Amino acid sequence: MIPATAQAHDRNAAEPVVQAFRPTRATADGTARRKELCRCVNKEMEKENDARKGKGRHLTHEQLKKLERIVDDEIMKEPLKNYTEEEQKVILKKIEDAAKKDLKEVPTATIDKIMIELKEKAAHCASVMWSPSALPPSAATRLV
């Protein structure tokens, strides 16, 4: 991760000078794209959750927000790039483990179903966000 501030040493100053980190355009664009991906995935998870109402696999508003935070944190960790199938599995496993830890009251079968939906919805968001002339969908998300 890139620090928000950096310390520079001025030979004439007794204290280090703290400078604000100014992200490059590439860094800012990458962050914006990851945030856009988060919004899309969250919207899709909300739709799926609404579709599960009355079927016994519905999350409460609080549970859904916890899950969204877990997914958002994982998406925001690193720049978007192509991930191998093995790397994707590791990322999904991290999300699943965090969800099972933070949502202990949710049955494992429900979380397992949500993880399948999550992978599908992340792929959907990636395909919507990136045109064929841009990055391939597999480069759009750490989850796909």
C-alpha positions as CSV (number, residue, x, y, z in Angstrom):
1,M,0.0,0.0,0.0
2,I,1.1,3.5,-0.6
3,P,1.3,5.7,2.5
4,A,-0.9,8.8,2.7
5,T,2.0,10.9,3.9
6,A,5.7,10.6,3.5
7,Q,8.5,12.1,5.6
8,A,11.2,14.0,3.9
9,H,14.3,15.2,5.6
10,D,15.4,18.8,5.2
11,R,19.0,19.2,6.2
12,N,18.3,22.6,7.8
13,A,15.2,21.4,9.7
14,A,15.3,19.9,13.2
15,E,12.2,17.8,12.5
16,P,11.3,15.7,9.4
17,V,8.9,17.5,7.0
18,V,5.7,15.6,6.5
19,Q,4.5,15.9,2.9
20,A,1.1,14.8,1.6
21,F,1.2,12.0,-0.9
22,R,-0.1,13.1,-4.2
23,P,-1.4,10.1,-6.2
24,T,-0.4,9.9,-9.8
25,R,-3.2,9.8,-12.3
26,A,-2.7,6.1,-12.8
27,T,-3.1,5.5,-9.0
28,A,-6.2,7.7,-8.9
29,D,-7.7,6.0,-11.9
30,G,-7.0,2.6,-10.4
31,T,-8.7,3.6,-7.1
32,A,-11.6,5.0,-9.0
33,R,-12.1,1.8,-11.0
34,R,-11.9,-0.3,-7.9
35,K,-14.5,1.9,-6.2
36,E,-16.7,1.6,-9.3
37,L,-16.3,-2.2,-9.2
38,C,-17.2,-2.2,-5.4
39,R,-20.4,-0.2,-6.2
40,C,-21.4,-2.6,-9.0
41,V,-20.7,-5.7,-6.9
42,N,-22.6,-4.3,-3.9
43,K,-25.6,-3.4,-6.1
44,E,-25.6,-6.9,-7.5
45,M,-25.3,-8.5,-4.0
46,E,-28.3,-6.4,-2.9
47,K,-30.4,-7.6,-5.8
48,E,-29.5,-11.2,-5.1
49,N,-30.2,-10.8,-1.4
50,D,-33.7,-9.3,-2.3
51,A,-34.3,-12.3,-4.6
52,R,-33.6,-14.6,-1.7
53,K,-36.2,-13.1,0.6
54,G,-38.6,-15.7,1.9
55,K,-36.3,-18.6,0.7
56,G,-34.4,-18.9,4.0
57,R,-31.1,-17.6,2.7
58,H,-31.8,-13.8,3.1
59,L,-29.3,-11.7,4.9
60,T,-30.5,-8.8,7.2
61,H,-29.4,-5.3,6.2
62,E,-26.6,-5.4,8.9
63,Q,-25.4,-8.8,7.7
64,L,-25.3,-7.6,4.0
65,K,-23.4,-4.5,4.9
66,K,-20.8,-6.5,6.8
67,L,-20.4,-8.8,3.8
68,E,-20.1,-5.8,1.5
69,R,-17.4,-4.3,3.7
70,I,-15.5,-7.6,3.5
71,V,-15.7,-7.7,-0.3
72,D,-14.9,-4.0,-0.7
73,D,-11.8,-4.4,1.5
74,E,-10.5,-7.2,-0.6
75,I,-11.2,-5.4,-3.9
76,M,-9.5,-2.2,-2.7
77,K,-6.3,-4.0,-1.5
78,E,-4.4,-4.2,-4.7
79,P,-4.4,-2.8,-8.3
80,L,-6.7,-4.5,-10.7
81,K,-4.9,-7.1,-12.9
82,N,-5.2,-10.5,-14.4
83,Y,-5.2,-13.1,-11.7
84,T,-4.6,-16.8,-12.2
85,E,-7.3,-19.3,-11.3
86,E,-5.3,-20.2,-8.2
87,E,-5.0,-16.6,-7.1
88,Q,-8.8,-16.1,-7.6
89,K,-9.5,-19.1,-5.4
90,V,-7.2,-17.7,-2.6
91,I,-9.0,-14.3,-2.8
92,L,-12.5,-15.9,-2.6
93,K,-11.3,-18.2,0.2
94,K,-10.2,-15.1,2.2
95,I,-13.6,-13.5,1.7
96,E,-15.4,-16.7,2.6
97,D,-13.3,-17.1,5.8
98,A,-13.9,-13.5,6.8
99,A,-17.6,-13.9,6.1
100,K,-17.9,-17.1,8.2
101,K,-16.0,-15.4,11.0
102,D,-18.0,-12.1,11.0
103,L,-21.4,-13.6,10.2
104,K,-21.4,-16.6,12.6
105,E,-25.2,-16.5,12.8
106,V,-25.5,-17.2,9.0
107,P,-25.6,-20.8,8.0
108,T,-22.5,-22.1,6.1
109,A,-24.7,-23.3,3.3
110,T,-26.0,-19.7,2.8
111,I,-22.5,-18.3,2.7
112,D,-21.4,-21.0,0.3
113,K,-24.3,-20.0,-2.0
114,I,-23.5,-16.3,-1.7
115,M,-19.9,-17.0,-2.6
116,I,-21.0,-18.7,-5.9
117,E,-23.3,-15.7,-6.6
118,L,-20.4,-13.3,-5.7
119,K,-18.1,-14.8,-8.3
120,E,-20.9,-14.6,-10.9
121,K,-21.8,-11.0,-10.1
122,A,-18.2,-9.9,-10.0
123,A,-17.8,-11.4,-13.5
124,H,-20.9,-9.5,-14.6
125,C,-19.7,-6.2,-13.2
126,A,-16.3,-6.7,-14.9
127,S,-17.9,-7.3,-18.3
128,V,-20.2,-4.3,-17.9
129,M,-17.4,-2.0,-16.7
130,W,-14.8,-2.8,-19.3
131,S,-15.5,-2.8,-23.0
132,P,-13.8,-5.3,-25.4
133,S,-11.3,-2.6,-26.4
134,A,-10.3,-2.0,-22.7
135,L,-8.9,-4.5,-20.2
136,P,-10.3,-8.0,-20.5
137,P,-13.0,-8.8,-17.9
138,S,-10.6,-11.1,-16.0
139,A,-8.3,-8.1,-15.4
140,A,-11.2,-6.1,-14.0
141,T,-11.5,-7.9,-10.7
142,R,-9.7,-9.8,-8.1
143,L,-12.7,-12.1,-7.7
144,V,-13.1,-13.3,-11.2
